[in-house]
């Protein structure tokens, strides 16, 4: 299986709507590792790594998020996977 890594910035109403913990649940169910955190500019940042199709599924999930989120857009950059993560974490605000 090909591995992939995506670094995303999620824009819109994405803070205060359970986005981070819902993203963790989605990542855990997909077997994707990495982290998610709020940023001071009211966006959410996600670093995700795993099987390419699973990471693509998480990127797709981030385009709508949990029920109360209103995602305006997702900036996703594909990077070389590093294998540095062993789970998916909710990280501190950047």
Secondary structure, DSSP 8 states (H G I E B T S, - for coil): --EEEEEEEEEEE-SSSSHHHHHHHHHHHHT-EEEEEE-TTS-EEEEEEEEHHHHHHHHHHHTT-STT-EEEEEEEEEE------SSEEE----
